[in-house]
């Protein structure tokens, strides 16, 4: 227990009014003021990080707290945060898919199809840039305004503060906002701050790979998965250049790092000719910078939980052949879909991809694997999925 809390509980139990005098509290208001003091003293946040994981960096304007995380969980699943109350954040970020949605492209309350697919939110606390192609989206507090209020495309479709009024009229929320922010009245900023805190709690680090690599359980990976890991990190496939580190991406920032790192890549899934007629919301980093050499460049996503985050790439280019199967989201069928789609991804990288001005040919260049090596690589990638994360009740809907 936090030592300050313990101290206050002791003086409460023993009615040590002389100690409270030193805190400028009136004796007749001891109980009320002590309660307020308990809520006012920050106690930090217990990340309960997996072995090998550094502490995330959190904006000073929105420090983590258990109360904010719990409030954010309710808000994340509440359809009151959409204009017509038909969708919530969880509509496009579903826990069983590591908070992606298994669709090529999501759609918002109006049915408008979005230009890029929903990214998974595993370990989003470590990302220095939060979307596929926008370097201006640097923290979750800012980014949440896009799905909430964005008009092109429409996602949750909010246009005013009616959603705040709905929250304030719901009796479950005033006590939660009080605990989280010291004020029972909801406002737009505190909604965003609570959502950000909940999403930062999405720490995923108990995959078979984690058990093998960070928990010293040498039986966690089988022989095929170990061989695939060696290929992944070796000079033949060189996957680690864009998908390295504990979070399997080259975009990361945490308490042990000296600077933010973020990169955008063209991996050759489409040619320059393909991109030329597309609208300027489908051309990658170019959509933001207007620089021709940025056409087709996107952020390399984390490969955490890749066994459930298909279809792959920013536009869902790689999906399993059985994509229309209505049971694709369950059990063995889900794993089979991932294996089939991941095999296509590996074959793409083996080919070296299509020719583009933006492609880094030092990173994306042809190589050759045997059928066994491909199978090993897929098996290793599937070992990055954290089943505990996908079913952890602390991330699930509270409703």
Secondary structure as GFF3:
##gff-version 3
##sequence-region A 1 399
A	DSSP	alpha_helix	3	13	.	.	.	ID=ss1
A	DSSP	alpha_helix	17	21	.	.	.	ID=ss2
A	DSSP	three_ten_helix	27	29	.	.	.	ID=ss3
A	DSSP	alpha_helix	30	40	.	.	.	ID=ss4
A	DSSP	three_ten_helix	60	62	.	.	.	ID=ss5
A	DSSP	alpha_helix	66	76	.	.	.	ID=ss6
A	DSSP	three_ten_helix	79	81	.	.	.	ID=ss7
A	DSSP	three_ten_helix	89	91	.	.	.	ID=ss8
A	DSSP	three_ten_helix	95	97	.	.	.	ID=ss9
A	DSSP	three_ten_helix	124	126	.	.	.	ID=ss10
A	DSSP	alpha_helix	140	149	.	.	.	ID=ss11
A	DSSP	alpha_helix	162	169	.	.	.	ID=ss12
A	DSSP	alpha_helix	171	181	.	.	.	ID=ss13
A	DSSP	alpha_helix	188	200	.	.	.	ID=ss14
A	DSSP	alpha_helix	208	213	.	.	.	ID=ss15
A	DSSP	alpha_helix	223	232	.	.	.	ID=ss16
A	DSSP	three_ten_helix	239	241	.	.	.	ID=ss17
A	DSSP	beta_strand	264	265	.	.	.	ID=ss18
A	DSSP	alpha_helix	272	276	.	.	.	ID=ss19
A	DSSP	alpha_helix	286	289	.	.	.	ID=ss20
A	DSSP	three_ten_helix	292	294	.	.	.	ID=ss21
A	DSSP	beta_strand	298	299	.	.	.	ID=ss22
A	DSSP	three_ten_helix	306	308	.	.	.	ID=ss23
A	DSSP	alpha_helix	331	351	.	.	.	ID=ss24
A	DSSP	alpha_helix	371	382	.	.	.	ID=ss25
A	DSSP	alpha_helix	387	391	.	.	.	ID=ss26
A	DSSP	three_ten_helix	393	395	.	.	.	ID=ss27
###
